[in-house]
Amino acid sequence: MTDKKTEFGEGILQGLEEALAWKRGEIALETVNIDPMPPERIKEIRKRYSKSTKDFERRFGIPAATMNNWEQGRRKPDPAGRLLLKVIEESPAAVEKALHAA
């Protein structure tokens, strides 16, 4: 091993020190509340723009199996999936345009 410090290593140490300070109650860390996007809302978004998960897949590119898992609560959408669903909810034409432009 080497004693040479790197920017990456310094960043890890700083993060660990911050986590320990938080654990000891010495500092407060910024928190972000993430909309959990419950299965009912996912199903509502899908039904608003298509009759079936297959139709939704053709229209917006999210696989039907993925939509089924999200709608039935077997899996939760990751942050990118939640963001895509929110964009579809607000501006479905923008998603369709981007999908078909590729």
N, CA, C and O atoms as CSV, one atom per row, in Angstrom:
chain,resi,resn,atom,element,x,y,z
A,1,MET,N,N,0.833,-1.191,0.000
A,1,MET,CA,C,0.000,0.000,0.000
A,1,MET,C,C,0.874,1.249,0.000
A,1,MET,O,O,2.054,1.214,0.350
A,2,THR,N,N,0.268,2.325,-0.395
A,2,THR,CA,C,1.001,3.585,-0.482
A,2,THR,C,C,0.372,4.628,0.433
A,2,THR,O,O,-0.813,4.550,0.758
A,3,ASP,N,N,1.158,5.580,0.834
A,3,ASP,CA,C,0.659,6.653,1.680
A,3,ASP,C,C,0.156,7.829,0.856
A,3,ASP,O,O,-0.301,8.828,1.412
A,4,LYS,N,N,0.237,7.719,-0.460
A,4,LYS,CA,C,-0.183,8.785,-1.351
A,4,LYS,C,C,-1.698,8.983,-1.266
A,4,LYS,O,O,-2.462,8.030,-1.417
A,5,LYS,N,N,-2.119,10.205,-1.026
A,5,LYS,CA,C,-3.545,10.521,-0.933
A,5,LYS,C,C,-4.056,10.943,-2.307
A,5,LYS,O,O,-3.392,11.678,-3.039
A,6,THR,N,N,-5.241,10.465,-2.636
A,6,THR,CA,C,-5.854,10.847,-3.897
A,6,THR,C,C,-7.113,11.658,-3.617
A,6,THR,O,O,-7.648,11.634,-2.509
A,7,GLU,N,N,-7.567,12.357,-4.610
A,7,GLU,CA,C,-8.794,13.146,-4.475
A,7,GLU,C,C,-9.977,12.226,-4.153
A,7,GLU,O,O,-10.832,12.561,-3.333
A,8,PHE,N,N,-10.011,11.072,-4.805
A,8,PHE,CA,C,-11.082,10.106,-4.560
A,8,PHE,C,C,-11.047,9.622,-3.115
A,8,PHE,O,O,-12.074,9.593,-2.436
A,9,GLY,N,N,-9.868,9.244,-2.653
A,9,GLY,CA,C,-9.719,8.765,-1.278
A,9,GLY,C,C,-10.082,9.834,-0.267
A,9,GLY,O,O,-10.732,9.552,0.740
A,10,GLU,N,N,-9.663,11.060,-0.533
A,10,GLU,CA,C,-10.007,12.176,0.355
A,10,GLU,C,C,-11.522,12.362,0.424
A,10,GLU,O,O,-12.072,12.635,1.491
A,11,GLY,N,N,-12.183,12.214,-0.706
A,11,GLY,CA,C,-13.643,12.344,-0.737
A,11,GLY,C,C,-14.329,11.270,0.093
A,11,GLY,O,O,-15.303,11.544,0.794
A,12,ILE,N,N,-13.815,10.045,0.010
A,12,ILE,CA,C,-14.382,8.951,0.813
A,12,ILE,C,C,-14.180,9.225,2.297
A,12,ILE,O,O,-15.106,9.066,3.092
A,13,LEU,N,N,-12.981,9.634,2.668
A,13,LEU,CA,C,-12.717,9.947,4.076
A,13,LEU,C,C,-13.613,11.078,4.583
A,13,LEU,O,O,-14.139,11.015,5.694
A,14,GLN,N,N,-13.776,12.100,3.765
A,14,GLN,CA,C,-14.631,13.217,4.160
A,14,GLN,C,C,-16.072,12.737,4.367
A,14,GLN,O,O,-16.731,13.142,5.325
A,15,GLY,N,N,-16.554,11.878,3.474
A,15,GLY,CA,C,-17.903,11.352,3.607
A,15,GLY,C,C,-18.070,10.508,4.856
A,15,GLY,O,O,-19.095,10.594,5.532
A,16,LEU,N,N,-17.072,9.692,5.168
A,16,LEU,CA,C,-17.124,8.862,6.376
A,16,LEU,C,C,-17.104,9.723,7.641
A,16,LEU,O,O,-17.829,9.454,8.598
A,17,GLU,N,N,-16.268,10.755,7.631
A,17,GLU,CA,C,-16.222,11.658,8.777
A,17,GLU,C,C,-17.558,12.370,8.965
A,17,GLU,O,O,-18.021,12.547,10.092
A,18,GLU,N,N,-18.165,12.769,7.875
A,18,GLU,CA,C,-19.468,13.422,7.926
A,18,GLU,C,C,-20.528,12.471,8.472
A,18,GLU,O,O,-21.353,12.867,9.295
A,19,ALA,N,N,-20.507,11.213,8.015
A,19,ALA,CA,C,-21.471,10.220,8.491
A,19,ALA,C,C,-21.306,9.968,9.983
A,19,ALA,O,O,-22.298,9.845,10.702
A,20,LEU,N,N,-20.064,9.890,10.458
A,20,LEU,CA,C,-19.828,9.688,11.892
A,20,LEU,C,C,-20.288,10.893,12.704
A,20,LEU,O,O,-20.856,10.735,13.784
A,21,ALA,N,N,-20.047,12.085,12.195
A,21,ALA,CA,C,-20.494,13.292,12.893
A,21,ALA,C,C,-22.021,13.328,12.969
A,21,ALA,O,O,-22.589,13.739,13.981
A,22,TRP,N,N,-22.673,12.900,11.901
A,22,TRP,CA,C,-24.144,12.837,11.911
A,22,TRP,C,C,-24.615,11.820,12.937
A,22,TRP,O,O,-25.549,12.086,13.693
A,23,LYS,N,N,-23.978,10.664,12.967
A,23,LYS,CA,C,-24.356,9.593,13.897
A,23,LYS,C,C,-24.206,10.065,15.348
A,23,LYS,O,O,-25.013,9.706,16.205
A,24,ARG,N,N,-23.180,10.864,15.616
A,24,ARG,CA,C,-22.961,11.391,16.973
A,24,ARG,C,C,-23.889,12.574,17.287
A,24,ARG,O,O,-23.894,13.073,18.413
A,25,GLY,N,N,-24.669,13.020,16.301
A,25,GLY,CA,C,-25.580,14.138,16.509
A,25,GLY,C,C,-24.916,15.490,16.404
A,25,GLY,O,O,-25.482,16.493,16.842
A,26,GLU,N,N,-23.729,15.538,15.834
A,26,GLU,CA,C,-22.987,16.794,15.747
A,26,GLU,C,C,-23.416,17.661,14.569
A,26,GLU,O,O,-23.271,18.883,14.608
A,27,ILE,N,N,-23.939,17.035,13.531
A,27,ILE,CA,C,-24.384,17.798,12.358
A,27,ILE,C,C,-25.710,17.232,11.864
A,27,ILE,O,O,-26.062,16.087,12.149
A,28,ALA,N,N,-26.430,18.051,11.125
A,28,ALA,CA,C,-27.655,17.602,10.464
A,28,ALA,C,C,-27.360,17.525,8.972
A,28,ALA,O,O,-26.755,18.433,8.402
A,29,LEU,N,N,-27.783,16.457,8.358
A,29,LEU,CA,C,-27.567,16.303,6.923
A,29,LEU,C,C,-28.842,16.651,6.170
A,29,LEU,O,O,-29.950,16.450,6.667
A,30,GLU,N,N,-28.667,17.174,4.966
A,30,GLU,CA,C,-29.804,17.515,4.121
A,30,GLU,C,C,-30.537,16.235,3.722
A,30,GLU,O,O,-29.911,15.240,3.358
A,31,THR,N,N,-31.849,16.269,3.794
A,31,THR,CA,C,-32.636,15.113,3.377
A,31,THR,C,C,-33.502,15.489,2.189
A,31,THR,O,O,-33.879,16.648,2.017
A,32,VAL,N,N,-33.806,14.503,1.383
A,32,VAL,CA,C,-34.662,14.692,0.226
A,32,VAL,C,C,-35.757,13.643,0.294
A,32,VAL,O,O,-35.480,12.445,0.351
A,33,ASN,N,N,-36.990,14.095,0.287
A,33,ASN,CA,C,-38.118,13.165,0.277
A,33,ASN,C,C,-38.432,12.803,-1.164
A,33,ASN,O,O,-38.644,13.673,-2.009
A,34,ILE,N,N,-38.458,11.515,-1.427
A,34,ILE,CA,C,-38.720,11.029,-2.773
A,34,ILE,C,C,-40.137,10.479,-2.832
A,34,ILE,O,O,-40.537,9.659,-2.006
A,35,ASP,N,N,-40.881,10.941,-3.816
A,35,ASP,CA,C,-42.239,10.455,-4.030
A,35,ASP,C,C,-42.167,8.951,-4.288
A,35,ASP,O,O,-41.531,8.521,-5.250
A,36,PRO,N,N,-42.814,8.142,-3.433
A,36,PRO,CA,C,-42.694,6.692,-3.588
A,36,PRO,C,C,-43.417,6.124,-4.805
A,36,PRO,O,O,-43.183,4.970,-5.164
A,37,MET,N,N,-44.279,6.893,-5.443
A,37,MET,CA,C,-45.015,6.439,-6.618
A,37,MET,C,C,-45.682,5.077,-6.343
A,37,MET,O,O,-45.200,4.046,-6.812
A,38,PRO,N,N,-46.786,5.076,-5.587
A,38,PRO,CA,C,-47.459,3.819,-5.262
A,38,PRO,C,C,-48.035,3.138,-6.508
A,38,PRO,O,O,-48.300,3.795,-7.515
A,39,PRO,N,N,-48.224,1.820,-6.431
A,39,PRO,CA,C,-48.738,1.061,-7.576
A,39,PRO,C,C,-50.037,1.625,-8.160
A,39,PRO,O,O,-50.237,1.598,-9.374
A,40,GLU,N,N,-50.907,2.128,-7.305
A,40,GLU,CA,C,-52.188,2.667,-7.785
A,40,GLU,C,C,-51.969,3.858,-8.707
A,40,GLU,O,O,-52.656,4.003,-9.718
A,41,ARG,N,N,-51.011,4.708,-8.358
A,41,ARG,CA,C,-50.732,5.878,-9.185
A,41,ARG,C,C,-50.115,5.461,-10.514
A,41,ARG,O,O,-50.429,6.040,-11.554
A,42,ILE,N,N,-49.245,4.467,-10.485
A,42,ILE,CA,C,-48.622,3.971,-11.717
A,42,ILE,C,C,-49.691,3.445,-12.658
A,42,ILE,O,O,-49.679,3.730,-13.855
A,43,LYS,N,N,-50.621,2.670,-12.099
A,43,LYS,CA,C,-51.708,2.111,-12.912
A,43,LYS,C,C,-52.587,3.228,-13.473
A,43,LYS,O,O,-53.030,3.162,-14.620
A,44,GLU,N,N,-52.833,4.244,-12.663
A,44,GLU,CA,C,-53.646,5.386,-13.102
A,44,GLU,C,C,-52.981,6.107,-14.274
A,44,GLU,O,O,-53.647,6.468,-15.244
A,45,ILE,N,N,-51.668,6.315,-14.183
A,45,ILE,CA,C,-50.929,6.972,-15.271
A,45,ILE,C,C,-51.036,6.127,-16.527
A,45,ILE,O,O,-51.326,6.642,-17.607
A,46,ARG,N,N,-50.801,4.826,-16.389
A,46,ARG,CA,C,-50.855,3.935,-17.558
A,46,ARG,C,C,-52.238,3.926,-18.186
A,46,ARG,O,O,-52.362,3.998,-19.408
A,47,LYS,N,N,-53.280,3.838,-17.367
A,47,LYS,CA,C,-54.650,3.785,-17.898
A,47,LYS,C,C,-55.061,5.095,-18.563
A,47,LYS,O,O,-55.884,5.098,-19.479
A,48,ARG,N,N,-54.492,6.198,-18.108
A,48,ARG,CA,C,-54.823,7.497,-18.686
A,48,ARG,C,C,-54.383,7.572,-20.152
A,48,ARG,O,O,-55.021,8.245,-20.961
A,49,TYR,N,N,-53.286,6.875,-20.491
A,49,TYR,CA,C,-52.728,7.007,-21.825
A,49,TYR,C,C,-52.781,5.753,-22.677
A,49,TYR,O,O,-52.413,5.798,-23.852
A,50,SER,N,N,-53.226,4.636,-22.121
A,50,SER,CA,C,-53.345,3.416,-22.926
A,50,SER,C,C,-54.283,2.433,-22.241
A,50,SER,O,O,-54.550,2.534,-21.043
A,51,LYS,N,N,-54.774,1.484,-23.023
A,51,LYS,CA,C,-55.690,0.483,-22.481
A,51,LYS,C,C,-54.954,-0.686,-21.857
A,51,LYS,O,O,-55.468,-1.322,-20.936
A,52,SER,N,N,-53.755,-0.980,-22.346
A,52,SER,CA,C,-53.017,-2.147,-21.858
A,52,SER,C,C,-51.551,-1.798,-21.643
A,52,SER,O,O,-51.058,-0.773,-22.114
A,53,THR,N,N,-50.871,-2.679,-20.920
A,53,THR,CA,C,-49.439,-2.463,-20.713
A,53,THR,C,C,-48.674,-2.615,-22.025
A,53,THR,O,O,-47.655,-1.954,-22.225
A,54,LYS,N,N,-49.149,-3.471,-22.915
A,54,LYS,CA,C,-48.499,-3.639,-24.230
A,54,LYS,C,C,-48.614,-2.349,-25.051
A,54,LYS,O,O,-47.654,-1.918,-25.689
A,55,ASP,N,N,-49.795,-1.750,-25.022
A,55,ASP,CA,C,-50.000,-0.482,-25.731
A,55,ASP,C,C,-49.113,0.612,-25.130
A,55,ASP,O,O,-48.537,1.421,-25.857
A,56,PHE,N,N,-49.010,0.630,-23.809
A,56,PHE,CA,C,-48.160,1.603,-23.119
A,56,PHE,C,C,-46.700,1.390,-23.524
A,56,PHE,O,O,-45.962,2.355,-23.723
A,57,GLU,N,N,-46.285,0.127,-23.645
A,57,GLU,CA,C,-44.926,-0.192,-24.080
A,57,GLU,C,C,-44.652,0.348,-25.478
A,57,GLU,O,O,-43.612,0.959,-25.723
A,58,ARG,N,N,-45.595,0.120,-26.395
A,58,ARG,CA,C,-45.423,0.618,-27.766
A,58,ARG,C,C,-45.359,2.142,-27.793
A,58,ARG,O,O,-44.606,2.730,-28.569
A,59,ARG,N,N,-46.152,2.765,-26.945
A,59,ARG,CA,C,-46.242,4.222,-26.967
A,59,ARG,C,C,-45.071,4.907,-26.264
A,59,ARG,O,O,-44.577,5.929,-26.739
A,60,PHE,N,N,-44.620,4.345,-25.121
A,60,PHE,CA,C,-43.626,5.044,-24.302
A,60,PHE,C,C,-42.330,4.267,-24.053
A,60,PHE,O,O,-41.402,4.804,-23.448
A,61,GLY,N,N,-42.252,3.021,-24.508
A,61,GLY,CA,C,-41.000,2.281,-24.413
A,61,GLY,C,C,-40.724,1.581,-23.102
A,61,GLY,O,O,-39.658,0.983,-22.953
A,62,ILE,N,N,-41.634,1.627,-22.143
A,62,ILE,CA,C,-41.437,0.900,-20.886
A,62,ILE,C,C,-42.000,-0.505,-21.074
A,62,ILE,O,O,-43.185,-0.649,-21.374
A,63,PRO,N,N,-41.179,-1.549,-20.905
A,63,PRO,CA,C,-41.653,-2.916,-21.147
A,63,PRO,C,C,-42.913,-3.259,-20.341
A,63,PRO,O,O,-43.056,-2.862,-19.185
A,64,ALA,N,N,-43.819,-4.006,-20.981
A,64,ALA,CA,C,-45.073,-4.394,-20.338
A,64,ALA,C,C,-44.815,-5.154,-19.041
A,64,ALA,O,O,-45.513,-4.941,-18.050
A,65,ALA,N,N,-43.821,-6.037,-19.039
A,65,ALA,CA,C,-43.515,-6.810,-17.827
A,65,ALA,C,C,-43.094,-5.884,-16.685
A,65,ALA,O,O,-43.450,-6.115,-15.529
A,66,THR,N,N,-42.344,-4.847,-17.008
A,66,THR,CA,C,-41.928,-3.871,-15.997
A,66,THR,C,C,-43.143,-3.146,-15.447
A,66,THR,O,O,-43.278,-2.990,-14.234
A,67,MET,N,N,-44.030,-2.703,-16.333
A,67,MET,CA,C,-45.249,-2.017,-15.881
A,67,MET,C,C,-46.093,-2.933,-15.003
A,67,MET,O,O,-46.615,-2.502,-13.974
A,68,ASN,N,N,-46.228,-4.199,-15.406
A,68,ASN,CA,C,-46.998,-5.152,-14.595
A,68,ASN,C,C,-46.391,-5.294,-13.203
A,68,ASN,O,O,-47.118,-5.297,-12.210
A,69,ASN,N,N,-45.069,-5.411,-13.122
A,69,ASN,CA,C,-44.406,-5.520,-11.817
A,69,ASN,C,C,-44.629,-4.276,-10.969
A,69,ASN,O,O,-44.885,-4.378,-9.769
A,70,TRP,N,N,-44.531,-3.097,-11.590
A,70,TRP,CA,C,-44.748,-1.859,-10.851
A,70,TRP,C,C,-46.200,-1.731,-10.406
A,70,TRP,O,O,-46.468,-1.366,-9.261
A,71,GLU,N,N,-47.128,-2.026,-11.295
A,71,GLU,CA,C,-48.548,-1.876,-10.976
A,71,GLU,C,C,-49.001,-2.856,-9.899
A,71,GLU,O,O,-49.897,-2.543,-9.116
A,72,GLN,N,N,-48.399,-4.022,-9.854
A,72,GLN,CA,C,-48.797,-5.035,-8.876
A,72,GLN,C,C,-47.960,-4.967,-7.600
A,72,GLN,O,O,-48.147,-5.774,-6.690
A,73,GLY,N,N,-47.051,-4.017,-7.534
A,73,GLY,CA,C,-46.271,-3.809,-6.327
A,73,GLY,C,C,-45.163,-4.824,-6.102
A,73,GLY,O,O,-44.576,-4.859,-5.020
A,74,ARG,N,N,-44.865,-5.647,-7.090
A,74,ARG,CA,C,-43.784,-6.625,-6.930
A,74,ARG,C,C,-42.425,-5.945,-6.944
A,74,ARG,O,O,-41.476,-6.412,-6.315
A,75,ARG,N,N,-42.344,-4.841,-7.664
A,75,ARG,CA,C,-41.128,-4.028,-7.723
A,75,ARG,C,C,-41.533,-2.568,-7.701
A,75,ARG,O,O,-42.651,-2.204,-8.067
A,76,LYS,N,N,-40.592,-1.737,-7.260
A,76,LYS,CA,C,-40.827,-0.297,-7.273
A,76,LYS,C,C,-39.948,0.308,-8.362
A,76,LYS,O,O,-38.827,-0.148,-8.586
A,77,PRO,N,N,-40.456,1.331,-9.035
A,77,PRO,CA,C,-39.623,1.963,-10.053
A,77,PRO,C,C,-38.405,2.638,-9.421
A,77,PRO,O,O,-38.496,3.227,-8.344
A,78,ASP,N,N,-37.282,2.543,-10.099
A,78,ASP,CA,C,-36.080,3.238,-9.642
A,78,ASP,C,C,-36.278,4.730,-9.916
A,78,ASP,O,O,-37.271,5.106,-10.539
A,79,PRO,N,N,-35.360,5.586,-9.466
A,79,PRO,CA,C,-35.542,7.026,-9.679
A,79,PRO,C,C,-35.748,7.410,-11.143
A,79,PRO,O,O,-36.551,8.297,-11.435
A,80,ALA,N,N,-35.045,6.764,-12.063
A,80,ALA,CA,C,-35.224,7.089,-13.485
A,80,ALA,C,C,-36.616,6.687,-13.957
A,80,ALA,O,O,-37.239,7.411,-14.735
A,81,GLY,N,N,-37.105,5.552,-13.499
A,81,GLY,CA,C,-38.451,5.101,-13.862
A,81,GLY,C,C,-39.521,6.042,-13.326
A,81,GLY,O,O,-40.477,6.376,-14.026
A,82,ARG,N,N,-39.348,6.469,-12.065
A,82,ARG,CA,C,-40.306,7.425,-11.487
A,82,ARG,C,C,-40.304,8.730,-12.269
A,82,ARG,O,O,-41.358,9.306,-12.539
A,83,LEU,N,N,-39.112,9.188,-12.630
A,83,LEU,CA,C,-39.013,10.433,-13.395
A,83,LEU,C,C,-39.701,10.293,-14.747
A,83,LEU,O,O,-40.439,11.183,-15.169
A,84,LEU,N,N,-39.461,9.184,-15.420
A,84,LEU,CA,C,-40.092,8.969,-16.722
A,84,LEU,C,C,-41.610,8.942,-16.582
A,84,LEU,O,O,-42.312,9.525,-17.408
A,85,LEU,N,N,-42.129,8.277,-15.555
A,85,LEU,CA,C,-43.581,8.250,-15.345
A,85,LEU,C,C,-44.129,9.653,-15.073
A,85,LEU,O,O,-45.212,10.002,-15.543
A,86,LYS,N,N,-43.384,10.447,-14.320
A,86,LYS,CA,C,-43.828,11.822,-14.052
A,86,LYS,C,C,-43.847,12.655,-15.329
A,86,LYS,O,O,-44.760,13.454,-15.538
A,87,VAL,N,N,-42.848,12.472,-16.175
A,87,VAL,CA,C,-42.817,13.214,-17.438
A,87,VAL,C,C,-43.964,12.759,-18.334
A,87,VAL,O,O,-44.607,13.584,-18.984
A,88,ILE,N,N,-44.226,11.453,-18.373
A,88,ILE,CA,C,-45.362,10.943,-19.152
A,88,ILE,C,C,-46.646,11.560,-18.629
A,88,ILE,O,O,-47.511,11.956,-19.411
A,89,GLU,N,N,-46.775,11.643,-17.319
A,89,GLU,CA,C,-47.975,12.202,-16.689
A,89,GLU,C,C,-48.170,13.672,-17.079
A,89,GLU,O,O,-49.296,14.111,-17.316
A,90,GLU,N,N,-47.072,14.428,-17.143
A,90,GLU,CA,C,-47.149,15.858,-17.435
A,90,GLU,C,C,-47.126,16.187,-18.926
A,90,GLU,O,O,-47.789,17.123,-19.376
A,91,SER,N,N,-46.356,15.408,-19.688
A,91,SER,CA,C,-46.176,15.734,-21.097
A,91,SER,C,C,-45.929,14.473,-21.932
A,91,SER,O,O,-44.807,14.241,-22.384
A,92,PRO,N,N,-46.961,13.665,-22.135
A,92,PRO,CA,C,-46.777,12.412,-22.866
A,92,PRO,C,C,-46.254,12.620,-24.280
A,92,PRO,O,O,-45.500,11.791,-24.789
A,93,ALA,N,N,-46.644,13.715,-24.917
A,93,ALA,CA,C,-46.187,13.973,-26.293
A,93,ALA,C,C,-44.673,14.155,-26.349
A,93,ALA,O,O,-44.033,13.748,-27.318
A,94,ALA,N,N,-44.100,14.767,-25.311
A,94,ALA,CA,C,-42.642,14.982,-25.283
A,94,ALA,C,C,-41.912,13.645,-25.232
A,94,ALA,O,O,-40.884,13.469,-25.887
A,95,VAL,N,N,-42.444,12.700,-24.451
A,95,VAL,CA,C,-41.808,11.385,-24.342
A,95,VAL,C,C,-41.930,10.638,-25.661
A,95,VAL,O,O,-40.963,10.033,-26.125
A,96,GLU,N,N,-43.110,10.676,-26.269
A,96,GLU,CA,C,-43.297,10.013,-27.553
A,96,GLU,C,C,-42.364,10.607,-28.610
A,96,GLU,O,O,-41.759,9.872,-29.391
A,97,LYS,N,N,-42.249,11.929,-28.634
A,97,LYS,CA,C,-41.389,12.594,-29.594
A,97,LYS,C,C,-39.937,12.170,-29.405
A,97,LYS,O,O,-39.241,11.874,-30.376
A,98,ALA,N,N,-39.480,12.142,-28.146
A,98,ALA,CA,C,-38.094,11.751,-27.856
A,98,ALA,C,C,-37.852,10.293,-28.205
A,98,ALA,O,O,-36.790,9.944,-28.719
A,99,LEU,N,N,-38.819,9.449,-27.932
A,99,LEU,CA,C,-38.685,8.012,-28.211
A,99,LEU,C,C,-38.579,7.748,-29.702
A,99,LEU,O,O,-37.773,6.923,-30.133
A,100,HIS,N,N,-39.370,8.427,-30.476
A,100,HIS,CA,C,-39.397,8.172,-31.915
A,100,HIS,C,C,-38.319,8.956,-32.683
A,100,HIS,O,O,-38.089,8.711,-33.867
A,101,ALA,N,N,-37.672,9.888,-32.000
A,101,ALA,CA,C,-36.597,10.660,-32.628
A,101,ALA,C,C,-35.286,9.889,-32.629
A,101,ALA,O,O,-34.379,10.184,-33.407
A,102,ALA,N,N,-35.197,8.903,-31.754
A,102,ALA,CA,C,-33.924,8.160,-31.597
A,102,ALA,C,C,-33.639,7.247,-32.736
A,102,ALA,O,O,-32.614,6.566,-32.739
